[in-house]
Each structure stands twice: as structure tokens, then as C-alpha cells.
Amino acid sequence: MASITIRNLDEKTKARLRVRAAQHGRSMEEEARTLLKAALRDDVATSGSSVVESIRARFRRLGGVELRLPAREPIREPPKPGR
């Protein structure tokens, strides 16, 4: 597993982390891991399960966007060797 060091963490944030960890019966390190996991999980969940969902969610607030896709043509025959 990887480890990180968080430098320049202000005392107020550190104190809040210590209190929150105590409330949950965890060490500060475990509380920080839990918070990071939750934040990143929520980030993925809110961005949608795919890029398409992320784009739809962004435009949904503006009333959505419906695009007409051009009709597809049949696939052309590949060139034959020697011609």
C-alpha cells in the first residue's frame, strides 16, 4: 500500500480530524483514509458511470440537449488486392 504525508495542515483542520476520528472510534490516519475514499467515491458517483452520463448531467441543468445524429451509411466493400 502507498502512503502519503500531508504537509502544512492547519491546526484547526487537524483538530477537527482528531475529534471526528474519536467520534468514530478510529485513529486520525484511519479517519483520513475513510474521508479520502468517501470523497473519491462520491466524485465518481456524481460524475456518472460514464463520460456520456457526465455530459448529460452537466447539460440537464440547462434543460438538456437533444442532438440529431446523421444516418449511417452501409460499410463500403474493402478494396480487393491487385486492383
N, C-alpha and C positions, 0 to 999 in steps of 0.2 A: 504494500500500500504506500501511497505517496504521502508526504507530509508538507505542510506549508507553515510559514512564520508570518504573522501579521504584525507589521511594524506600525508605529505611530498611532496606535489605537487610543483614543482619548479616554480619560479616566471615567467619564460619565457612561460611555458605552460599555466599558469593561465592567463597571459596577452593575449595570443593567443585565449584562450577560451572566454575571455571578448570581444575581438574585433569581433570574429566570431558571438557571441551572438548578439552584437549590429548590425552587418550587417544583421542578420536575424530577428531583432526586437524581440528578446527573452531575457529572463533572462539567466544568466550563468547556473543556475540549469536546466532550460528547454533545453538549448543547450546541456548540458551534457547528459540529458536523451535521446535527439534525436540522439546524436552521438553514445551512447551505443546501442540503439535499431537498428540503421543502421548497426553498426559493427556486431552485433549478427545475424541480418537478413542476411547480406551478407555472414557471416560464414556458416550459414545453407544452403544458396543457392549454395555456391561454393562447399560444401561437397556433394552435390547431394541430391535427395529426399529420398535416402535410402542408406544403407550401401553398397549395391551392386553397385550403381552408384558411390559412393565414391571410391570404389576399382577400378572400370573400369576407372575412371578419372585419378587415380594415374598411372595405367599401360598404359594408352593411350599415354602418353608422351614417353614411351619406345617402342612403336609400337604395343601395345596391347598384349593380351594373350588369346588364344583360348584353352579351356580345353575340352577334350572328357569326357563326363560323362558315367559311366558304365551303361549298360542296367539294368533296374529294373526287378526284378522277381515278379511274382504274389504273393499276400499276402497269407501266409500259413493259413490253417484252424486252428482255435483255438482248444486247447485240450478240449475234452469232459469230463464232470465230471464223476468220477468213473472209469476212465481208466488210 
